[in-house]
Amino acid sequence: MDAGDTVLFKSGDTWVGSWDLDLSHGSEKHPITFASYGEGNKPSLRYYANEVTEKASGIVLTLNNPNG
């Protein structure tokens, strides 16, 4: 990702898995931002695709160098 980029998640969509993002190219004047777009429920970021009957744990989104 580059300085000033925006990561958009579509409202109503579900994103499954885990992501490891490097934000080191962002800056105070040009941060990397996250937002949603569209109508409906907020986007859902999940570690598992299906319902889990037991308490699930897992890191969905890891932001490396978040000061960028």
N, C-alpha and C positions, 0 to 999 in steps of 0.2 A: 504494500500500500504506500501511497505517496502523500505528502503534506497536502492538506485540504480535502482529501477524499472523504466521501460519505458512504457508509454501508447502509443500504436500505433493505428492510425486511417487509414483504407485502402483508398487509393486514389480513387476518383470517388464515394465513398459511402456517404450517408446522414444519419446523426445521429439525431434523434428527441427526444426532451424531455429536462429535466434539470438534472444536476448532481451536487452533493454536495460532494466534495472530500477532505479528510483530508490528508495533505501532511506533517504532523508533524514527520513522521518517516524518512524523508529525512535528509540529512546533507550536509554541504559544500563539503565534499569529495565524497559523494554518494547521489547526488540530485535525485529527482523524475523528470523525463523529459517526454515531450510530443512530438510526431513526427508522420509523415505519412510514408506509404510505398506503393510501387506499382506504376504503370503508370497511367497517366490520370490527370483529374482535382484534385485540392486539395480537401480533405474531407470537407464536409459541416456539420456544427453543427447548428441545427435549433430548435427553441422553438416550432414551429408549424409544423405539417406534410404537410399541404396544403398551397397554396398561400393565403395570407391574403390581402384583399382589403384595409383595413385601416392600418395605422401605428401600428405595433405590438411592444410590449415591453415585455421583460421577460428575466430573467437571465438564460442563457444556462449552464454556467459552473461556479461554485463557488469553489474557491480554498481556503480552510481553512489552516492556518499556512503555507503560501507560502514560508516562509524563510527556511522551511525544504526541 
